[in-house]
Amino acid sequence: MRKFTDHLTTDFGGGPRPWKFAWVINFQKTGTFAFLGLLMWFYADKTPAATSTAAWIYLALHGTYGLVWFLKDMTFPDPGWQRRITLLAGVNAFVFALGLYWLFGWILISGRGASSYPLPDGLWFVLCITLSMFGSVIMIAADAQKFYTLHFKRGLITDGMFKYIRHPNYTGEMMIYLGFALLVWHWFPFVVLAWIWLGLFTVNMHMKEASMSRYPEWADYKKRTKWVVPFVL
């Protein structure tokens, strides 16, 4: 699975490698605010959903998250995203992964999402905002700890954000997009998340653990920690 996704997002089509994977990611992340804003403007006179409270909250959450990601990449970039990729691989990465996230907002703003939530709107908004904000903090803190720790000392990180779960950066990312999907409340975002989490995140975590298993303290660390949810999973 990793070879398949790497081919699609790194080597597809062959030829020159004019851009970094990070550039494609940052284009989608930083463009989210403008994209959602344009959608709200376009649908404003077509459906009340375009200027609903849910739409404004979604714009703030997803748009700001994109800016937070860009700031993170400028401050402590992930080496894995710095590799050069082919032209068609970049298109693939956007169309079949990153670009799908933009459809979440389109569904909500265009009025195709659910007309009501399982809980009163205020409680539902609190749930979505809490998941997204708390997830952002977890993801940023984990990536910062990893970047600066490995900058000075190579080895297995077993404290801080990594004390109880082995992949807190993925935990944060999953919480962020779960908050977005719940705010949209439509089947499509959950299908996309299932594809991303199972086809990409799970594979990446398996690969990372295979690499970390070379450290002597790995067996004990794995025994006392969970994958992404403390004491549960």
C-alpha positions as CSV (number, residue, x, y, z in Angstrom):
1,M,0.0,0.0,0.0
2,R,2.8,2.4,0.8
3,K,4.5,1.6,-2.5
4,F,1.2,2.3,-4.3
5,T,0.6,5.6,-2.6
6,D,4.2,6.7,-2.9
7,H,4.0,6.0,-6.7
8,L,0.9,8.1,-7.1
9,T,2.1,11.0,-5.0
10,T,5.8,11.0,-5.8
11,D,6.7,9.2,-9.0
12,F,3.6,9.1,-11.1
13,G,4.1,9.8,-14.8
14,G,7.9,10.1,-14.4
15,G,9.9,12.9,-15.8
16,P,11.2,16.1,-14.0
17,R,10.4,16.8,-10.4
18,P,9.6,20.5,-10.5
19,W,8.2,20.9,-7.0
20,K,8.3,19.7,-3.5
21,F,5.4,17.8,-1.9
22,A,5.3,20.5,0.8
23,W,4.5,23.1,-1.9
24,V,1.4,21.2,-3.0
25,I,0.3,20.7,0.6
26,N,0.8,24.4,1.5
27,F,-1.1,25.5,-1.6
28,Q,-4.2,23.6,-0.4
29,K,-3.8,24.6,3.2
30,T,-3.2,28.3,2.7
31,G,-5.8,28.5,-0.1
32,T,-8.6,27.1,2.1
33,F,-9.6,30.4,3.6
34,A,-10.0,32.0,0.2
35,F,-11.7,29.0,-1.3
36,L,-14.3,28.8,1.4
37,G,-14.8,32.5,1.4
38,L,-15.5,32.5,-2.4
39,L,-17.9,29.6,-2.0
40,M,-19.8,31.6,0.6
41,W,-19.9,34.6,-1.7
42,F,-21.0,32.5,-4.7
43,Y,-23.8,30.7,-2.8
44,A,-25.0,33.6,-0.7
45,D,-28.0,34.4,-2.9
46,K,-28.7,30.7,-3.6
47,T,-29.1,29.1,-0.2
48,P,-29.3,30.2,3.4
49,A,-26.7,27.5,4.2
50,A,-24.0,29.7,2.6
51,T,-24.2,32.4,5.4
52,S,-25.4,30.1,8.2
53,T,-23.7,30.0,11.6
54,A,-22.3,26.6,10.7
55,A,-20.7,28.0,7.5
56,W,-19.0,30.9,9.3
57,I,-17.7,28.5,12.0
58,Y,-16.4,26.1,9.3
59,L,-14.7,29.0,7.5
60,A,-13.0,30.0,10.8
61,L,-12.0,26.5,11.8
62,H,-10.8,25.0,8.5
63,G,-9.4,28.3,7.1
64,T,-7.4,29.0,10.3
65,Y,-6.1,25.4,10.5
66,G,-4.6,25.9,7.0
67,L,-2.7,29.0,8.2
68,V,-1.6,27.2,11.3
69,W,-0.2,24.3,9.1
70,F,1.7,26.8,6.9
71,L,3.2,28.4,10.0
72,K,4.2,25.0,11.3
73,D,5.8,24.1,7.9
74,M,7.7,27.4,7.9
75,T,8.9,27.0,11.5
76,F,9.6,23.3,11.9
77,P,9.0,21.5,8.6
78,D,8.5,17.7,8.3
79,P,11.4,16.3,6.3
80,G,9.0,13.8,4.7
81,W,7.2,16.5,2.8
82,Q,10.4,18.1,1.5
83,R,11.0,15.5,-1.2
84,R,10.7,16.4,-4.9
85,I,7.8,14.9,-6.9
86,T,6.8,14.7,-10.5
87,L,4.2,17.1,-12.0
88,L,1.5,14.5,-12.3
89,A,2.2,13.1,-8.8
90,G,1.5,16.6,-7.4
91,V,-1.8,16.7,-9.4
92,N,-2.6,13.2,-8.0
93,A,-1.9,14.2,-4.4
94,F,-4.2,17.2,-4.7
95,V,-7.1,15.5,-6.6
96,F,-7.2,12.2,-4.7
97,A,-6.3,13.4,-1.2
98,L,-5.8,17.1,-0.4
99,G,-8.5,18.5,-2.7
100,L,-11.1,16.1,-1.3
101,Y,-10.9,18.1,2.0
102,W,-12.2,21.2,0.1
103,L,-15.3,19.3,-0.8
104,F,-16.3,19.2,2.9
105,G,-16.8,23.0,2.9
106,W,-18.6,22.9,-0.5
107,I,-21.1,20.4,0.8
108,L,-21.9,22.5,3.8
109,I,-21.9,25.9,2.1
110,S,-23.9,24.8,-0.9
111,G,-26.7,23.5,1.3
112,R,-26.1,19.8,0.5
113,G,-25.3,18.9,4.1
114,A,-27.8,17.8,6.8
115,S,-30.5,20.3,7.7
116,S,-30.2,19.4,11.4
117,Y,-27.7,17.9,13.8
118,P,-28.2,15.0,16.3
119,L,-27.8,17.5,19.2
120,P,-29.0,21.2,19.5
121,D,-26.9,23.4,17.3
122,G,-25.0,25.1,20.1
123,L,-23.9,21.8,21.7
124,W,-22.9,20.4,18.3
125,F,-20.9,23.5,17.5
126,V,-19.1,23.2,20.9
127,L,-18.2,19.6,20.1
128,C,-16.9,20.4,16.6
129,I,-14.9,23.4,17.8
130,T,-13.4,21.6,20.7
131,L,-12.3,18.6,18.6
132,S,-10.7,20.8,16.0
133,M,-8.9,23.2,18.4
134,F,-7.7,20.6,20.8
135,G,-6.6,18.5,17.9
136,S,-4.6,21.4,16.4
137,V,-2.8,21.9,19.7
138,I,-2.0,18.2,20.0
139,M,-0.7,18.0,16.4
140,I,1.4,21.1,16.7
141,A,2.9,20.2,20.1
142,A,3.8,16.7,18.9
143,D,5.4,17.8,15.7
144,A,7.3,20.6,17.5
145,Q,8.6,18.2,20.2
146,K,9.6,15.7,17.5
147,F,11.4,18.3,15.3
148,Y,13.4,19.9,18.1
149,T,14.2,16.7,20.0
150,L,15.6,15.0,17.0
151,H,17.4,18.2,16.0
152,F,19.6,17.7,19.1
153,K,19.3,14.0,19.9
154,R,18.5,11.1,17.7
155,G,16.5,8.2,19.1
156,L,13.2,7.1,20.4
157,I,11.0,9.8,21.9
158,T,9.0,8.4,24.9
159,D,8.1,11.4,27.0
160,G,5.9,14.6,26.6
161,M,3.3,14.2,23.9
162,F,4.6,10.7,23.2
163,K,4.3,9.4,26.8
164,Y,1.0,7.6,26.4
165,I,0.5,7.3,22.6
166,R,3.0,6.6,19.9
167,H,1.5,8.8,17.2
168,P,0.1,12.0,18.8
169,N,0.5,14.0,15.6
170,Y,-1.9,11.6,13.8
171,T,-4.2,11.8,16.8
172,G,-4.4,15.6,16.5
173,E,-4.9,15.5,12.7
174,M,-7.7,13.0,13.0
175,M,-9.4,15.1,15.7
176,I,-9.2,18.2,13.5
177,Y,-10.9,16.6,10.5
178,L,-13.4,14.7,12.6
179,G,-14.5,18.1,13.9
180,F,-14.9,19.3,10.3
181,A,-16.8,16.2,9.2
182,L,-19.2,16.5,12.1
183,L,-19.9,20.1,11.3
184,V,-20.7,19.2,7.7
185,W,-22.7,16.1,8.9
186,H,-22.9,14.4,5.5
187,W,-21.7,10.9,4.6
188,F,-19.1,12.0,2.1
189,P,-16.5,13.5,4.6
190,F,-16.6,10.3,6.6
191,V,-15.9,8.2,3.4
192,V,-12.9,10.5,2.7
193,L,-11.6,10.2,6.2
194,A,-11.9,6.4,6.1
195,W,-9.8,6.4,2.9
196,I,-7.2,8.8,4.4
197,W,-7.0,7.2,7.8
198,L,-6.9,3.6,6.7
199,G,-5.1,3.9,3.3
200,L,-2.5,6.5,4.4
201,F,-2.3,7.2,8.1
202,T,-2.5,3.5,9.2
203,V,0.1,2.5,6.7
204,N,2.4,5.3,7.7
205,M,2.1,4.4,11.3
206,H,3.0,0.8,10.6
207,M,6.0,1.9,8.6
208,K,7.1,4.3,11.4
209,E,6.8,1.6,14.0
210,A,8.8,-0.8,11.9
211,S,11.6,1.8,11.8
212,M,11.3,2.5,15.6
213,S,11.5,-1.2,16.5
214,R,15.3,-1.1,16.0
215,Y,15.7,0.7,19.3
216,P,16.3,-1.5,22.4
217,E,13.7,0.3,24.5
218,W,11.0,-0.2,21.8
219,A,9.4,-3.3,23.2
220,D,8.8,-1.8,26.6
221,Y,7.6,1.5,25.1
222,K,5.1,-0.3,22.8
223,K,3.8,-2.4,25.7
224,R,2.9,0.6,27.8
225,T,1.5,2.9,25.1
226,K,-1.4,2.9,22.6
227,W,-1.5,4.0,19.0
228,V,-3.6,7.2,18.9
229,V,-6.0,7.2,21.9
230,P,-4.5,6.9,25.5
231,F,-5.4,3.7,27.3
232,V,-7.8,2.7,24.5
233,L,-6.4,2.3,21.0
